[in-house]
Amino acid sequence: MRALVKLIAFVLLGLFLVPLAARATWFAFEDRPASWRDADWSSTGMLPRPADAPDARLLIFSGRTGGLKGLVAVHSWVVIKPANAKAWSRYDVVGWGSPVRLNGWAADGRWYGSTPTVVADVRGAEAEALIPKVEAAIKGYRYAEAGDYRLWPGPNSNTFVAAILRAVPELGVVLPPNAVGKDFRNEGFYAGLTDSGTGVELNLFGLLGVKVGWVEGLEINLLGLVSGLDFRAPALKLPGFGRIGLGFPTATEASAESR
């Protein structure tokens, strides 16, 4: 029994505490905004004007959040534009007032000064087919009332986007491992398929769990922090750092792999 306890302690140290300590050291020397007032929230210019791109488009972004949360977490949001729409529509969940916000920031805006990562980018007829499902998932999000938001372990901004991915598994993507709150589930205890339907998952309140699947890779969740491996685009998943390895596979790339 003592040997087993030592082994568990060694594994936890290697998978969680060492990466967190390294990330904290790096974080201490990063140049970052002192507050949200000092942060750059402007457009990155990643998206064209809607008039210049009439085709439908569906995107999911994720960007490093601010304050001490930025040590371990990112913020995620959804952007949609039906064919010939005159504007982008951006949906976020935030922790003040009514949680679900429409167009609170530029669709491709920086988050706390951080340039976002594109998690999903679907265009044309495929996007047009998926947008109604995304809109239905947004409308049906169960934590949409004032007071529903909870920073940890959820429901938060990443819980919101994870709920959309769960409702639209055709996207074939997963949020970054440092999207804290993505594993929060309504059920409390969950045993079943992963969100993409390509693997299996055990999950207890988003605080403890394990999942393995082609899209999700291998993820071990401890108190909302994730360590693991990405199989599709080989990479390590480490608390605080997110993915370290090949580029983040987007939905467009996932679709190309299946053709």
Residue pairs with C-beta under 8 A, 6 or more apart in sequence:
12 222
15 220
15 222
15 227
15 239
16 222
16 225
16 227
16 239
19 227
19 238
19 239
19 240
19 241
20 72
20 225
20 239
20 240
22 240
22 241
23 71
23 72
23 238
23 239
23 240
23 241
24 71
24 240
27 70
27 71
27 240
32 66
32 70
32 112
32 113
33 39
33 40
33 66
33 112
33 113
35 66
36 66
36 112
39 66
39 110
39 112
39 113
40 110
40 113
41 105
41 106
41 109
41 110
41 111
41 112
41 113
42 106
42 109
42 110
43 106
43 107
43 108
43 109
43 110
44 108
44 109
44 110
44 115
44 116
45 108
46 108
46 116
46 118
47 53
47 59
47 79
47 88
47 107
47 108
50 81
50 85
50 86
50 87
50 88
51 86
53 81
54 83
54 84
55 83
55 123
55 124
55 127
56 81
56 82
56 83
56 85
56 123
56 124
56 125
56 127
56 128
56 131
57 79
57 80
57 81
57 121
57 122
57 123
57 127
58 78
58 79
58 80
58 81
58 120
58 121
58 122
58 123
58 127
58 130
58 131
58 134
58 251
59 78
59 79
59 80
59 107
59 118
59 120
59 121
59 122
60 76
60 77
60 78
60 79
60 118
60 119
60 120
60 161
60 164
60 165
60 171
60 173
60 175
60 251
61 76
61 77
61 78
61 79
61 108
61 116
61 117
61 118
61 119
62 74
62 75
62 76
62 77
62 116
62 117
62 119
62 161
62 175
62 176
62 179
63 74
63 75
63 110
63 111
63 112
63 114
63 115
63 116
63 117
64 70
64 73
64 74
64 75
64 111
64 112
64 114
65 73
65 74
65 75
65 111
65 112
65 114
66 111
66 112
66 113
69 151
70 112
70 114
71 240
72 178
72 180
72 225
72 239
72 240
73 158
73 178
73 179
73 180
73 181
74 111
74 117
74 158
74 176
74 178
74 179
74 180
74 242
75 92
75 111
75 112
75 157
75 158
76 119
76 157
76 158
76 160
76 161
76 175
76 176
76 179
76 182
77 90
77 91
77 92
77 157
77 161
78 90
78 91
78 134
78 138
78 161
78 164
79 88
79 89
79 90
79 91
79 107
79 108
80 88
80 89
80 91
80 127
80 131
80 134
80 135
81 87
81 88
81 89
82 128
82 131
83 128
87 103
88 103
88 107
89 102
89 103
89 107
90 102
90 103
90 104
90 105
90 106
90 107
91 100
91 101
91 102
91 138
91 160
92 100
92 101
92 104
92 105
92 157
92 160
93 99
93 100
93 101
93 141
93 143
93 149
93 155
93 156
93 157
93 159
93 160
94 101
94 104
94 149
94 157
95 149
95 151
95 156
96 149
97 146
98 144
98 145
98 146
99 143
99 144
99 145
99 146
99 148
99 149
99 160
100 138
100 141
100 144
100 160
105 111
108 116
109 116
110 116
117 176
117 248
118 248
118 250
119 173
119 175
119 176
119 248
119 250
119 251
120 171
120 173
120 250
120 251
120 252
121 250
121 251
121 252
122 130
122 171
122 251
122 252
122 255
123 252
126 255
130 168
130 170
130 171
133 167
133 168
133 170
134 164
134 167
134 168
136 167
137 163
137 164
137 166
137 167
137 168
138 164
140 167
141 160
141 163
141 164
142 163
142 186
143 149
143 155
143 159
143 160
148 155
149 155
149 156
150 156
151 181
152 180
152 181
152 224
153 180
153 181
153 183
153 184
153 205
153 206
153 207
153 223
153 224
154 180
154 181
154 182
154 183
154 184
154 206
154 224
155 181
155 184
156 180
156 181
156 184
157 181
158 175
158 179
158 180
158 181
158 182
159 181
159 182
159 184
159 206
161 175
161 179
161 182
162 175
162 179
162 181
162 182
162 183
162 184
162 195
165 171
165 173
165 174
165 175
165 195
165 196
166 195
169 195
169 196
169 197
171 251
171 254
172 196
172 198
172 215
172 251
172 254
172 255
172 258
173 196
173 215
173 249
173 250
173 251
173 254
174 195
174 196
174 215
174 216
174 217
175 182
176 242
176 243
176 248
177 219
177 226
177 227
177 228
177 237
177 238
177 239
177 242
177 243
178 226
178 239
178 240
178 241
178 242
180 224
180 225
181 206
181 224
183 203
183 206
183 209
183 221
183 224
183 226
184 205
184 206
185 203
185 205
185 206
188 204
188 205
189 203
189 204
189 205
190 201
190 202
190 203
190 204
190 209
191 201
191 202
191 203
192 200
192 201
193 199
193 200
193 201
194 200
194 201
194 211
194 212
194 213
194 215
194 216
195 215
195 216
196 213
196 214
196 215
196 216
198 213
198 214
198 215
198 216
199 211
199 212
199 213
199 214
199 215
199 216
200 211
200 212
200 213
201 209
201 210
201 211
201 212
201 213
201 216
202 209
202 210
202 211
203 209
203 211
203 221
206 221
206 224
207 221
207 222
207 223
207 224
208 221
208 222
208 223
209 219
209 220
209 221
210 218
210 219
210 220
210 221
211 218
211 219
211 221
212 218
212 219
214 231
214 232
215 232
215 254
217 228
217 229
217 230
217 231
217 232
217 237
218 228
218 229
218 231
219 226
219 227
219 228
219 237
220 226
220 227
220 228
225 239
225 240
226 237
226 239
227 237
227 238
227 239
228 236
228 237
229 235
229 236
229 237
230 236
230 237
230 243
230 245
230 246
230 249
232 249
232 254
232 257
233 245
233 246
233 247
233 248
233 249
234 245
234 246
235 243
235 244
235 245
235 246
236 243
236 244
236 245
237 243
237 244
238 244
